[in-house]
Amino acid sequence: MRTKRMIFQIFALLAVAAFIVSCAPKPAAPAGPAGDLVSAAKAEGSLTTIALPHDWANYGEIIETYKTKYGMQVNELNPDAGSADEIEAIRANKDSKGPQAPDVIDVGVGYGPTAKEEGLLMKYKVATWDTIPMKDEDGAWWAEYYGFLTFEVIKGAVDPLPADWPDLLKPEYKSKVAMAGDVLKSNESVMTVFGSGMSRAGLTEIKSVEDAEKAAKAGLEFWKEMYDSGNFIPVIADQGRIAAGETPVTVEWNYLSMANRDGLAGNPALEIIVPKTGVVAGPYAGAISAYAPHPNAAKLWWEFVMSDEGQLLYLKGYAYPIRYNDMAARGVIPADLAAKLPPAEDAARAVFLTVDQLNAAKTYITENWRKVVYGE
């Protein structure tokens, strides 16, 4: 499946613009899950998720709504796992139907095709399939939502505030900068390396796999300088560390930095900055394990998450739902939710990669991270 970058640049522009409802007839709402699926899921009684922190894209409310709406139990595995951990959990539990076997995963889009090739994913198409612009044509995975990278800065901890990636290399940022995950496991951190590399390489768009690898290489060089200078703190920044002031500058998706700003409620106060260059968008993909112990509960989960109701819950958590355009065309996006998104001019600069480019970048960065950055 080939996904054109221009489609998503247009999508990003539309997703952050104020939508004016026209007088033209609106498309019909997609159908919800069939009663037979709901009954089959209830018979299984439970769903096992993995890597869904409650403060990530509003997953806490999404999970609770699914439980209440359908009378289901949800077994939540390792909320802090990365995309690579999720794939490994499927591999490790192929022959197990126990509580450690995930039914569903939520991974960086670059992990979807390789998991499909390995036979780890079940093919399934939700009722809203035709309105999802980024997906595997066979139904192995589909995009759910996306965000773009920001600098999340504790007010008063650094002066001046960073405006762009090169600022993070300055002496005043010594022992100040952290990522929100492990590069070897976290899609968010892989994209953090990539965004810095786009900036360093002077790339405003990615036109080819070769461009993606160029940015990946430049990003590794950037973080080697960050590590050698002592500016990079090699810990995983989370809300607890940010609250304690341990990670004054964290590079995170916009929906996480904005959720932290709300959650910490000024203790400490946070400044959310979109860098001037190297603004990378990161779509995440949903899928069902080919070895899911509760396959019908998994299908029902994705029917809910990819419905209008589920997509609006992502938006409530500052993540851009992948079906934004379809819902905007039908006039079902509340104005108050749309108004809370980052400024349109910032989001419009976000660069989307094709699946091939994402795969190339992920492979280059993860295979060379420790060798280039740490000299191992």
C-alpha positions in Angstrom: 0.0 0.0 0.0 1.4 3.3 -1.0 0.5 6.5 0.8 1.3 9.8 -0.8 2.7 12.5 1.4 0.6 15.3 -0.2 -2.6 13.6 0.8 -1.6 14.0 4.5 -0.2 17.5 4.1 -3.7 18.5 2.8 -5.3 16.5 5.6 -3.2 18.3 8.2 -4.2 21.7 6.9 -7.9 20.7 7.0 -7.6 19.1 10.4 -6.5 22.3 12.1 -8.6 24.8 10.2 -11.9 26.1 11.6 -14.5 24.2 9.6 -17.4 26.1 8.2 -20.4 23.8 7.8 -21.9 24.2 4.3 -25.5 24.0 3.3 -24.9 21.0 1.1 -26.4 17.7 2.1 -24.1 15.9 4.6 -22.8 12.3 4.1 -24.6 9.7 6.2 -22.9 8.6 9.4 -21.1 5.2 9.1 -22.9 2.3 10.7 -22.0 1.1 14.2 -21.0 -2.5 15.2 -23.6 -5.2 14.5 -25.4 -6.7 17.3 -23.9 -10.1 16.7 -20.4 -8.7 17.3 -21.5 -7.0 20.5 -23.0 -10.3 21.7 -19.8 -12.3 20.8 -17.6 -9.8 22.5 -19.7 -9.8 25.7 -19.5 -13.6 25.6 -15.7 -13.3 25.8 -16.1 -10.8 28.5 -12.7 -9.1 28.5 -10.2 -7.3 26.3 -6.5 -7.2 26.9 -4.7 -4.0 25.8 -1.0 -2.9 26.0 0.8 0.4 26.1 -2.2 2.6 26.6 -1.3 5.2 29.4 -4.4 7.0 30.5 -2.9 10.4 29.8 -1.9 9.4 26.2 -4.4 10.7 23.7 -7.1 10.5 26.3 -6.9 6.7 26.5 -8.1 6.7 30.1 -11.5 8.0 29.0 -11.6 5.9 25.9 -11.1 2.7 27.9 -13.6 3.6 30.6 -16.2 4.5 27.9 -15.7 1.2 26.1 -16.1 -0.7 29.4 -19.3 1.2 30.4 -20.8 1.2 26.9 -20.5 -2.5 26.3 -20.2 -4.0 29.8 -16.7 -5.2 29.2 -13.7 -5.8 31.4 -10.3 -4.5 30.2 -7.0 -6.0 31.3 -4.3 -3.3 30.8 -0.8 -4.6 30.3 2.3 -2.4 30.7 1.0 1.1 30.0 4.5 2.4 29.5 5.6 -0.1 26.9 6.9 1.2 23.5 5.8 0.0 20.0 8.6 -2.6 19.8 7.5 -4.0 23.2 3.9 -4.4 21.9 5.1 -6.4 18.9 7.3 -8.5 21.1 4.4 -9.2 23.4 2.5 -10.7 20.5 5.5 -12.8 19.5 6.1 -14.0 23.1 2.5 -15.1 23.6 1.7 -16.9 20.3 1.0 -20.1 22.1 -0.7 -18.5 25.1 -4.3 -17.4 25.7 -3.4 -16.1 29.2 -3.6 -12.6 30.6 -0.2 -11.6 29.2 -1.3 -12.0 25.6 -2.5 -8.7 24.1 -5.6 -8.6 21.9 -5.0 -5.1 20.4 -2.0 -2.9 19.8 -1.4 0.8 19.2 2.0 1.3 17.5 3.8 3.8 15.3 2.7 3.3 11.7 6.2 2.2 10.8 5.8 -0.9 12.9 2.6 -2.0 11.1 4.0 -3.4 7.8 6.7 -5.4 9.5 4.3 -6.9 11.9 2.0 -7.8 9.0 4.9 -9.4 7.1 5.7 -11.5 10.2 2.1 -12.8 10.3 1.4 -11.2 13.7 -1.7 -9.2 12.8 -5.3 -10.3 12.1 -7.0 -8.8 9.1 -10.1 -6.8 9.9 -11.9 -3.8 8.5 -14.0 -1.6 10.7 -17.4 -0.1 9.6 -15.7 3.3 9.0 -12.9 1.8 6.9 -13.6 3.8 3.8 -13.2 7.1 5.7 -9.7 6.2 7.0 -7.1 7.8 4.7 -4.0 5.8 5.9 -4.3 2.0 6.2 -3.1 -1.4 5.0 -5.2 -2.3 2.0 -5.7 -5.9 3.4 -7.0 -4.6 6.8 -3.9 -5.6 8.9 -3.5 -2.1 10.4 -4.9 1.4 10.1 -4.1 4.8 11.3 -6.1 6.0 14.3 -4.8 9.5 15.2 -1.7 11.6 15.0 0.2 14.5 16.6 3.4 16.5 16.0 6.5 17.1 18.1 6.8 19.9 20.5 9.3 21.2 23.1 7.7 20.9 26.6 9.6 23.4 28.8 9.3 24.1 32.5 8.8 27.8 32.8 11.8 29.5 34.5 14.0 26.4 34.1 15.9 27.6 31.0 16.6 31.0 29.6 16.1 31.8 26.8 13.4 29.4 25.8 14.4 27.1 22.9 12.9 28.2 19.5 14.4 25.4 17.4 16.4 22.2 17.5 19.9 23.9 17.3 19.1 25.8 20.5 19.1 22.6 22.4 22.9 22.3 21.7 23.7 25.5 23.5 25.6 25.4 26.8 22.7 26.7 28.8 20.8 23.5 28.1 23.4 21.3 29.8 21.6 18.4 31.7 18.3 19.9 30.6 16.9 17.9 27.7 15.2 14.5 27.7 13.1 12.4 25.4 9.8 10.7 26.3 10.9 7.2 25.5 13.6 4.7 24.6 14.7 5.2 21.0 15.1 1.4 20.6 11.4 0.8 21.6 9.5 4.1 21.3 8.1 5.5 18.0 7.9 8.9 19.6 11.6 8.9 20.3 12.5 7.6 16.9 10.6 10.5 15.4 12.4 12.9 17.9 15.7 11.8 16.4 14.2 12.2 12.9 12.8 15.7 13.5 16.2 17.0 14.8 17.8 15.4 11.7 15.4 17.1 9.3 16.3 20.4 10.9 20.0 19.7 10.8 19.9 18.5 7.2 17.9 21.6 6.1 15.0 19.4 4.9 11.5 21.0 4.8 9.9 17.9 3.2 10.8 14.3 2.7 10.5 13.4 -1.0 12.1 9.9 -1.0 13.4 7.1 1.1 16.9 8.6 0.5 15.7 11.8 2.1 14.4 9.9 5.1 17.7 8.1 5.6 19.6 11.5 5.2 17.4 13.0 8.0 17.9 9.9 10.2 21.7 10.0 9.8 21.7 13.8 10.6 19.5 13.1 13.6 21.9 10.6 15.1 24.7 13.0 14.7 22.6 15.7 16.5 21.9 13.4 19.5 25.6 12.3 19.6 26.5 16.0 20.1 23.7 16.3 22.7 25.1 13.3 24.6 28.7 14.4 24.3 28.0 17.9 25.5 25.9 16.6 28.5 22.8 18.4 27.3 20.9 15.1 26.8 19.6 13.4 29.9 19.3 9.7 29.0 16.2 9.0 31.0 12.6 8.6 30.0 10.7 11.8 30.8 7.2 11.2 32.2 4.8 13.5 34.1 6.3 12.5 37.4 9.8 13.5 36.4 8.5 16.7 34.8 6.6 17.6 38.0 9.8 17.0 40.0 11.7 19.3 37.7 14.1 16.5 36.6 13.6 17.0 32.9 13.3 20.8 32.2 12.9 20.3 28.5 11.1 17.3 27.1 10.5 16.5 23.4 6.9 15.1 23.1 3.9 14.8 20.9 1.7 17.9 21.2 -1.2 15.9 22.7 1.1 14.7 25.5 2.7 18.0 26.3 -0.7 19.7 26.3 -2.2 17.0 28.5 0.8 17.4 30.9 0.2 21.2 31.0 -3.5 20.6 32.0 -2.7 17.8 34.4 0.1 19.6 36.2 -2.1 22.7 36.4 0.8 25.1 36.9 2.8 22.9 39.2 5.1 23.5 37.4 3.9 25.7 34.7 4.8 24.5 31.2 5.5 26.3 28.0 4.6 24.4 24.8 6.8 25.3 21.8 6.6 24.1 18.2 10.1 24.2 16.8 10.7 26.4 13.7 12.0 23.5 11.7 11.9 19.7 11.7 8.2 19.6 12.7 7.3 15.9 12.3 3.9 14.4 12.4 3.5 10.9 13.9 0.4 8.8 13.0 -0.2 5.7 15.2 -1.7 2.5 13.9 -4.2 0.2 15.5 -4.3 -3.6 14.9 -5.5 -6.9 16.3 -3.1 -9.7 17.2 -3.3 -12.7 15.0 -3.2 -14.7 18.3 -5.8 -12.6 20.2 -7.4 -14.5 23.0 -10.5 -12.3 22.7 -10.8 -11.6 18.9 -14.4 -10.4 19.1 -13.7 -8.0 22.0 -10.8 -6.7 19.9 -13.0 -6.1 16.9 -15.6 -4.3 19.1 -12.8 -2.2 20.6 -11.7 -0.9 17.2 -15.3 -0.4 16.0 -15.7 1.9 19.0 -12.4 3.7 18.8 -12.7 4.3 15.0 -16.4 5.5 15.3 -17.3 9.1 15.6 -17.6 8.8 19.3 -14.2 7.2 19.8 -12.5 9.6 17.4 -13.9 12.6 19.2 -12.5 11.2 22.5 -9.0 11.4 20.8 -9.7 15.0 19.9 -10.7 15.7 23.5 -7.2 14.6 24.4 -5.6 17.0 21.9 -4.8 14.2 19.4 -5.9 14.7 15.8 -8.3 11.9 14.9 -7.4 10.3 11.5 -11.1 10.6 10.4 -11.2 14.3 11.1 -12.1 15.2 7.5 -15.0 12.8 7.2 -16.5 14.0 10.5 -15.9 17.7 9.6 -17.8 17.1 6.4 -20.8 15.8 8.4 -20.6 18.6 10.9 -20.1 16.4 13.9 -17.0 18.0 15.4 -17.9 20.3 18.3 -16.5 23.8 17.9 -15.1 23.9 21.4 -12.9 20.8 20.8 -11.6 22.1 17.5 -10.8 25.4 19.1 -8.4 23.7 21.6 -6.1 22.4 18.9 -2.7 24.1 18.4 -2.6 27.1 16.0 -3.3 26.1 12.4 -0.1 27.7 11.2 2.0 25.4 13.5 0.2 22.2 12.6 0.4 23.1 8.9 4.2 22.8 9.0 4.1 19.2 10.2 5.6 16.8 7.7 4.1 13.4 7.1 6.1 10.5 5.9 5.0 7.6 3.7 5.0 4.2 5.2 8.2 3.3 3.2 9.9 6.4 4.5 8.9 5.7 8.1 10.2 2.2 7.8 13.5 3.3 6.4 13.9 6.0 9.1 13.0 3.6 12.0 15.3 0.9 10.8 18.3 3.3 10.3 17.8 5.0 13.6 17.2 1.9 15.8 20.1 0.0 14.2 22.6 2.8 14.6 21.5 4.6 17.8 23.8 3.0 20.3 26.7 2.8 18.0 26.6 6.5 16.8 25.3 8.2 20.0 27.1 6.2 22.7 30.0 4.9 20.6 29.2 1.2 21.4 
